[in-house]
Amino acid sequence: MTGERQRAVLVLTSPYDATADLVLRILADRRVPLVRADPGADLHQGAALTACYTGSGRRGTLTTASRTLDLDRVRSVWYRRPSNWQAPDGMAGQDAAFARSQAQWGVGGILGALPGAHYVNHPWRIRDAEHKPAQLDAALATGFAVPDTIVTSDPVHARRFCADQRGGAVYKPLWNSPYAKDSGAVQAWVAPVATDEITDAVSACPHLFQARVDKDFDVRLTAVGAELFAVRIDSPDLDWRRRQHLLTYTPIDVPPAVRRSVARYLERFQLVYGAFDFAVDQNGRWWFLECNSNGQWAFFPPPTTGAIATAIADQLEKGPVA
């Protein structure tokens, strides 16, 4: 085995991430060295991370329950779904907040700057690409068809925009912010909105309103490097995520123009992976809705899920491009 192939793949995710297991099994079958860690939690459960920066260079190690990893020998990093940064048990208040912050900027800084590693995706690129206004700007710049959209905290502008949409308008949250009532967690779904429903409460924070696409079906397109896996989603709901047990999935070809725009979009944000959502209208036009730079993909039928897992394993195994 060559020196390059002996370099390990570092997988950053929680221990309960069953999706990651699909890829790790493929890498294990290929005998690719692996280290799995959940830095937000593991460093308070026996793991240790050290990085030294001196005149002679940089060196560092990550020690887990099973092995010690030389941080200069990391082939690829898969930033999947690690836990939130945690404080040690028994620590609370400002001390806990301080510890979490130091972990984020210290541990996160070390693991985000591994020399020569191939990131899928880099956590800082994920963060940059998560903002919906940035997504919409990038989508327009890379040639996607984008529904007319407004982000505003001005109720007058919001009412005027929605009144101008001949096919109706929808409201979308800008982020999946946690929200709970007495009955438990509440999910904000994409929903139709009428002009007379927009109150002065809009001024409390920015809101996103968008022209409603008269869709025939939805598409989730999963991009892994240059490989694209598109699935048609037939749903009775405006927001297909709402009742996933009612969905029908069918593989679908990607139009050449969409392929080109996907490649340009990924390049713009320096992403290897992206989960794109489209609404396809009666004329077959693909309308860009959003791209989740760390989106889920294991809910597809097994052939598609298996193909995506293999493509991610390929990316992690090959490591950085020379």
C-alpha positions as CSV (number, residue, x, y, z in Angstrom):
1,M,0.0,0.0,0.0
2,T,1.5,3.4,-1.0
3,G,2.1,6.2,1.5
4,E,-0.8,8.2,0.1
5,R,-3.2,5.3,0.5
6,Q,-2.1,4.8,4.1
7,R,-3.4,8.2,5.0
8,A,-6.6,8.0,7.0
9,V,-10.1,9.3,6.3
10,L,-11.5,11.3,9.3
11,V,-15.2,11.2,9.7
12,L,-16.8,13.8,11.9
13,T,-20.3,12.8,13.0
14,S,-22.3,11.6,15.9
15,P,-22.2,8.0,17.0
16,Y,-25.9,7.6,16.0
17,D,-25.5,8.6,12.4
18,A,-26.8,5.6,10.5
19,T,-26.3,7.4,7.2
20,A,-22.6,7.6,7.8
21,D,-22.5,3.9,8.4
22,L,-23.4,3.2,4.8
23,V,-20.3,5.0,3.6
24,L,-18.0,3.6,6.3
25,R,-18.9,0.1,5.4
26,I,-17.8,0.7,1.8
27,L,-14.5,2.2,3.0
28,A,-13.9,-0.6,5.4
29,D,-14.5,-3.2,2.7
30,R,-11.9,-1.3,0.6
31,R,-9.5,-1.4,3.6
32,V,-9.2,2.4,3.7
33,P,-7.9,3.5,7.2
34,L,-10.7,5.3,9.1
35,V,-11.1,7.4,12.2
36,R,-14.6,8.3,13.4
37,A,-15.0,11.1,15.9
38,D,-17.6,13.4,17.4
39,P,-15.5,16.3,18.6
40,G,-18.2,18.2,20.3
41,A,-18.8,15.3,22.7
42,D,-15.8,13.0,22.5
43,L,-13.3,15.4,24.0
44,H,-15.2,15.2,27.3
45,Q,-15.3,11.4,27.1
46,G,-11.6,10.5,26.9
47,A,-10.6,11.7,23.5
48,A,-7.8,14.4,23.2
49,L,-6.8,16.8,20.5
50,T,-3.4,18.7,20.4
51,A,-1.9,20.9,17.8
52,C,1.6,22.6,18.0
53,Y,2.7,25.5,15.9
54,T,6.5,26.2,16.1
55,G,9.3,27.6,13.9
56,S,9.9,24.1,12.6
57,G,6.3,23.7,11.4
58,R,3.0,22.3,12.6
59,R,2.1,19.0,14.1
60,G,-0.8,17.5,15.9
61,T,-2.7,14.4,17.0
62,L,-6.2,13.3,17.6
63,T,-6.5,10.5,20.1
64,T,-9.8,8.5,20.3
65,A,-10.7,5.4,22.2
66,S,-9.4,3.2,19.4
67,R,-6.4,4.9,17.9
68,T,-4.2,8.0,17.6
69,L,-4.3,10.0,14.4
70,D,-1.5,12.1,13.1
71,L,-3.2,15.2,11.8
72,D,-0.6,15.6,9.1
73,R,-1.6,12.2,7.7
74,V,-5.3,12.8,7.0
75,R,-6.4,12.0,3.5
76,S,-9.9,13.3,3.6
77,V,-12.4,14.7,6.1
78,W,-16.1,14.0,5.9
79,Y,-18.0,16.6,7.9
80,R,-21.3,14.8,8.3
81,R,-23.4,15.5,11.4
82,P,-21.2,16.0,14.5
83,S,-22.9,16.9,17.8
84,N,-23.1,20.5,18.9
85,W,-20.2,21.7,21.0
86,Q,-20.6,20.7,24.6
87,A,-19.3,21.7,28.0
88,P,-18.0,19.2,30.5
89,D,-20.6,17.5,32.7
90,G,-21.5,19.6,35.7
91,M,-20.4,22.9,34.1
92,A,-23.2,25.5,33.7
93,G,-23.9,29.1,33.1
94,Q,-21.2,31.4,31.8
95,D,-18.5,28.8,32.4
96,A,-20.3,26.3,30.1
97,A,-20.9,28.9,27.5
98,F,-17.2,29.9,27.6
99,A,-16.1,26.2,27.3
100,R,-18.4,25.6,24.3
101,S,-17.1,28.7,22.6
102,Q,-13.5,27.8,23.1
103,A,-14.1,24.3,21.8
104,Q,-15.8,25.7,18.7
105,W,-13.0,28.1,17.8
106,G,-10.2,25.9,19.0
107,V,-11.1,22.4,18.1
108,G,-13.1,23.6,15.1
109,G,-10.2,25.7,13.9
110,I,-7.7,22.8,14.2
111,L,-10.0,20.3,12.3
112,G,-10.8,22.9,9.7
113,A,-7.2,23.5,8.8
114,L,-5.7,20.1,8.2
115,P,-2.9,20.4,5.6
116,G,-3.5,18.7,2.3
117,A,-6.8,17.1,3.4
118,H,-9.8,16.8,1.0
119,Y,-13.0,18.0,2.7
120,V,-16.5,16.7,1.9
121,N,-17.6,19.4,2.6
122,H,-15.3,21.9,4.5
123,P,-17.3,23.1,7.5
124,W,-16.6,26.7,6.7
125,R,-17.9,26.3,3.2
126,I,-21.0,24.6,4.5
127,R,-21.6,27.6,6.8
128,D,-21.1,30.0,3.9
129,A,-23.5,28.2,1.7
130,E,-26.3,27.8,4.2
131,H,-27.7,31.3,4.0
132,K,-30.7,31.4,1.7
133,P,-30.1,34.9,0.3
134,A,-26.5,33.8,-0.7
135,Q,-28.0,30.7,-2.3
136,L,-30.5,32.7,-4.3
137,D,-27.7,35.1,-5.4
138,A,-25.5,32.2,-6.5
139,A,-28.4,30.5,-8.3
140,L,-29.1,33.6,-10.4
141,A,-25.4,34.0,-11.1
142,T,-24.9,30.4,-12.2
143,G,-27.8,30.3,-14.6
144,F,-30.6,28.6,-12.6
145,A,-34.3,29.6,-13.1
146,V,-35.2,31.2,-9.7
147,P,-38.8,32.2,-8.6
148,D,-39.2,35.9,-7.8
149,T,-38.3,36.3,-4.2
150,I,-38.3,39.0,-1.5
151,V,-36.6,38.9,1.9
152,T,-37.9,41.8,4.0
153,S,-39.0,43.0,7.4
154,D,-41.2,45.7,5.8
155,P,-44.8,44.5,5.8
156,V,-45.7,47.1,3.1
157,H,-43.1,45.6,0.7
158,A,-44.2,42.1,1.7
159,R,-47.9,42.8,0.9
160,R,-47.0,44.5,-2.4
161,F,-44.8,41.6,-3.5
162,C,-47.4,39.0,-2.7
163,A,-50.2,40.9,-4.4
164,D,-48.1,41.1,-7.6
165,Q,-47.7,37.3,-7.8
166,R,-50.4,36.2,-10.3
167,G,-49.9,32.5,-9.4
168,G,-49.8,33.2,-5.6
169,A,-47.0,33.4,-3.1
170,V,-45.5,31.2,-0.4
171,Y,-43.7,31.9,2.8
172,K,-40.5,30.0,3.7
173,P,-38.4,30.3,6.9
174,L,-34.9,31.6,6.3
175,W,-33.6,28.9,8.7
176,N,-35.0,25.9,10.5
177,S,-34.9,27.7,13.9
178,P,-36.0,25.6,16.9
179,Y,-39.5,26.5,18.0
180,A,-41.6,24.8,20.6
181,K,-45.1,25.1,22.1
182,D,-46.7,23.2,25.0
183,S,-47.5,20.3,22.6
184,G,-43.8,20.0,21.6
185,A,-41.6,21.0,18.7
186,V,-43.2,23.0,15.9
187,Q,-42.0,22.7,12.3
188,A,-42.4,25.7,10.0
189,W,-43.3,24.3,6.6
190,V,-43.4,26.1,3.2
191,A,-46.9,27.5,3.1
192,P,-49.2,29.6,0.8
193,V,-49.7,33.2,2.0
194,A,-52.3,35.7,1.0
195,T,-51.8,39.4,1.1
196,D,-54.4,39.9,3.8
197,E,-52.5,37.4,6.0
198,I,-49.4,39.6,6.2
199,T,-49.6,41.7,9.4
200,D,-47.2,44.2,10.9
201,A,-45.6,41.3,12.8
202,V,-43.4,40.9,9.7
203,S,-41.4,43.8,11.1
204,A,-40.1,41.6,13.9
205,C,-37.6,39.9,11.7
206,P,-36.7,39.2,8.1
207,H,-39.2,37.0,6.2
208,L,-38.8,35.3,2.8
209,F,-41.7,35.3,0.4
210,Q,-41.5,33.7,-3.0
211,A,-43.6,33.4,-6.1
212,R,-45.4,30.0,-6.1
213,V,-44.3,27.7,-8.8
214,D,-47.2,25.8,-10.5
215,K,-45.2,22.6,-10.2
216,D,-45.9,19.2,-11.7
217,F,-43.4,17.5,-9.4
218,D,-40.4,18.1,-7.2
219,V,-36.8,17.0,-7.8
220,R,-34.0,16.3,-5.2
221,L,-30.7,16.4,-7.0
222,T,-27.8,15.1,-5.0
223,A,-24.4,16.2,-6.4
224,V,-21.2,14.4,-5.3
225,G,-18.4,16.1,-7.3
226,A,-19.3,15.7,-10.9
227,E,-21.7,12.8,-10.3
228,L,-25.4,13.8,-10.1
229,F,-28.2,11.7,-8.7
230,A,-31.7,13.2,-9.5
231,V,-34.9,11.8,-8.1
232,R,-38.4,12.9,-9.1
233,I,-40.6,13.3,-6.0
234,D,-44.4,13.1,-6.4
235,S,-46.2,14.5,-3.3
236,P,-49.7,15.7,-2.5
237,D,-48.2,18.6,-0.5
238,L,-46.7,21.9,-1.4
239,D,-43.8,21.0,0.9
240,W,-42.9,17.4,0.2
241,R,-41.1,17.0,3.5
242,R,-44.3,17.3,5.4
243,R,-45.7,13.7,4.8
244,Q,-42.8,11.7,3.5
245,H,-44.8,8.4,3.8
246,L,-46.9,9.6,0.9
247,L,-44.0,10.2,-1.5
248,T,-43.2,8.4,-4.7
249,Y,-39.6,8.5,-5.9
250,T,-38.5,8.0,-9.5
251,P,-35.0,8.5,-10.9
252,I,-34.9,11.2,-13.5
253,D,-32.4,12.6,-16.1
254,V,-30.9,16.0,-15.5
255,P,-31.2,18.5,-18.3
256,P,-27.8,19.7,-19.7
257,A,-28.4,23.3,-18.7
258,V,-29.1,22.3,-15.1
259,R,-26.0,20.1,-15.0
260,R,-23.9,23.1,-16.0
261,S,-25.4,25.3,-13.4
262,V,-24.9,22.7,-10.7
263,A,-21.2,22.5,-11.5
264,R,-20.9,26.3,-11.5
265,Y,-22.8,26.6,-8.2
266,L,-20.6,24.0,-6.4
267,E,-17.5,25.8,-7.7
268,R,-18.8,29.1,-6.5
269,F,-19.2,27.9,-2.9
270,Q,-16.2,25.4,-3.1
271,L,-18.4,22.5,-2.4
272,V,-17.9,18.8,-3.2
273,Y,-21.4,17.8,-2.1
274,G,-24.8,19.5,-2.5
275,A,-28.4,18.5,-2.1
276,F,-30.4,20.7,-4.6
277,D,-34.2,21.1,-4.5
278,F,-36.2,22.0,-7.6
279,A,-39.8,22.5,-8.5
280,V,-40.5,21.4,-12.1
281,D,-43.4,23.1,-13.8
282,Q,-45.9,21.9,-16.4
283,N,-43.5,23.0,-19.2
284,G,-40.6,20.9,-17.8
285,R,-38.7,23.9,-16.5
286,W,-36.6,23.3,-13.4
287,W,-36.9,26.1,-10.8
288,F,-34.2,26.3,-8.2
289,L,-35.5,26.4,-4.6
290,E,-32.5,25.8,-2.4
291,C,-29.3,23.8,-1.9
292,N,-28.5,22.1,1.4
293,S,-24.7,21.8,1.5
294,N,-25.0,19.0,4.2
295,G,-28.4,17.6,3.3
296,Q,-29.6,14.1,4.0
297,W,-29.8,11.5,1.2
298,A,-30.3,8.0,2.6
299,F,-34.1,8.2,2.4
300,F,-34.1,7.3,-1.4
301,P,-34.8,3.8,-2.7
302,P,-31.8,1.5,-2.1
303,P,-30.3,1.7,-5.6
304,T,-30.0,5.5,-5.5
305,T,-28.9,5.5,-1.8
306,G,-26.3,2.9,-2.6
307,A,-25.0,4.9,-5.6
308,I,-24.7,8.1,-3.5
309,A,-22.9,6.2,-0.7
310,T,-20.4,4.8,-3.3
311,A,-19.8,8.2,-4.8
312,I,-19.1,9.7,-1.4
313,A,-16.8,6.8,-0.5
314,D,-14.9,7.4,-3.8
315,Q,-14.4,11.1,-2.9
316,L,-13.1,10.2,0.5
317,E,-10.8,7.4,-0.8
318,K,-9.2,9.5,-3.5
319,G,-8.3,12.3,-1.2
320,P,-7.0,15.7,-2.5
321,V,-6.6,16.3,-6.2
322,A,-2.9,16.6,-7.0
